[in-house]
């Protein structure tokens, strides 16, 4: 079965960096687009970034220039490098396989001093 397992979240000061990872199993990872989403307390879940099977990336305006999505097909892993973090980036971050709508369990990112 499809499984997506995120890791790498934590507490970081404003201006800091984190790298999230999402390890996939149960499907042909290299053939699938993958996305990252986040949900802050009291807000709806929002799309953050996406990467196609061929490596084309796109980003929400709120993270463009600060976040980078990448993938390693050999490791069946999609990454989200987050730099220049702001308090408003605090959220539960999820990875998703859009095809079929599969979600991971999420990893918490908290940006605070």
C-alpha positions as CSV (number, residue, x, y, z in Angstrom):
1,X,0.0,0.0,0.0
2,X,1.0,3.6,-0.5
3,X,2.9,5.1,2.4
4,X,4.4,8.5,2.9
5,X,6.4,9.2,6.0
6,X,7.6,12.7,6.7
7,X,10.4,13.7,9.1
8,X,12.7,16.6,9.8
9,X,10.4,19.0,11.6
10,X,11.3,20.8,14.8
11,X,11.7,24.1,16.6
12,X,13.8,26.7,14.8
13,X,14.5,30.4,15.4
14,X,13.3,33.0,12.8
15,X,15.8,33.2,10.0
16,X,16.8,29.6,10.5
17,X,16.6,26.6,8.2
18,X,15.1,23.1,8.2
19,X,15.0,20.3,5.7
20,X,12.0,18.1,5.6
21,X,12.0,14.6,4.1
22,X,9.2,12.4,2.9
23,X,10.0,8.7,2.2
24,X,7.6,7.0,-0.1
25,X,6.8,3.3,-0.6
26,X,4.2,1.2,-2.2
27,X,4.2,2.7,-5.7
28,X,6.6,3.7,-8.5
29,X,8.0,6.9,-7.0
30,X,9.9,8.1,-10.0
31,X,6.8,8.2,-12.1
32,X,4.8,10.4,-9.8
33,X,4.6,14.1,-9.1
34,X,4.8,15.0,-5.4
35,X,3.7,18.0,-3.4
36,X,4.2,19.6,0.0
37,X,1.4,21.2,1.9
38,X,1.0,22.8,5.3
39,X,-1.7,23.6,7.8
40,X,-1.3,26.2,10.5
41,X,-3.5,26.2,13.6
42,X,-7.0,27.6,12.8
43,X,-6.3,27.7,9.1
44,X,-7.0,25.6,6.1
45,X,-4.4,23.3,4.6
46,X,-2.5,25.1,1.8
47,X,-0.3,23.9,-1.0
48,X,3.4,24.9,-0.6
49,X,5.4,23.4,-3.5
50,X,5.3,20.7,-6.1
51,X,7.7,18.7,-8.2
52,X,6.8,16.7,-11.3
53,X,8.2,13.3,-12.2
54,X,10.6,15.1,-14.6
55,X,11.8,17.5,-11.9
56,X,9.8,20.6,-12.8
57,X,9.1,22.6,-9.6
58,X,6.7,25.3,-8.6
59,X,6.0,27.2,-5.4
60,X,3.4,29.2,-3.6
61,X,4.2,32.9,-3.6
62,X,4.6,32.9,0.1
63,X,7.6,30.6,0.0
64,X,9.1,31.4,-3.4
65,X,12.8,32.2,-3.0
66,X,13.0,30.7,0.5
67,X,11.9,27.0,0.0
68,X,13.3,24.4,-2.4
69,X,11.6,21.2,-3.3
70,X,13.7,18.3,-4.7
71,X,13.6,14.6,-5.1
72,X,15.9,11.6,-5.0
73,X,14.3,8.8,-6.9
74,X,17.0,6.3,-5.8
75,X,16.0,7.0,-2.2
76,X,12.3,7.4,-3.0
77,X,12.4,10.6,-1.1
78,X,11.1,14.1,-1.7
79,X,12.7,17.0,0.2
80,X,11.6,20.5,1.2
81,X,14.6,22.7,2.1
82,X,13.3,25.7,4.1
83,X,15.5,28.7,4.6
84,X,14.9,32.2,6.1
85,X,12.0,30.7,8.1
86,X,9.4,33.1,9.5
87,X,7.0,32.7,12.4
88,X,4.2,32.5,9.9
89,X,5.8,29.3,8.4
90,X,4.8,27.5,11.6
91,X,2.5,24.6,10.6
92,X,2.1,20.9,10.3
93,X,3.8,20.0,7.0
94,X,2.5,17.1,4.9
95,X,3.7,15.5,1.7
96,X,1.2,14.2,-0.8
97,X,1.0,12.1,-3.9
98,X,-1.5,14.0,-5.9
99,X,-2.5,10.9,-8.0
100,X,-4.9,9.1,-5.7
101,X,-4.7,11.8,-3.1
102,X,-2.4,10.1,-0.6
103,X,-1.1,12.0,2.4
104,X,1.6,11.5,4.9
105,X,1.0,11.9,8.7
106,X,2.7,15.3,8.8
107,X,5.7,16.8,10.6
108,X,5.5,19.8,12.8
109,X,7.5,22.9,12.1
110,X,7.6,25.7,14.7
111,X,9.4,29.0,14.1
112,X,9.8,30.9,17.3
113,X,12.4,32.7,19.3
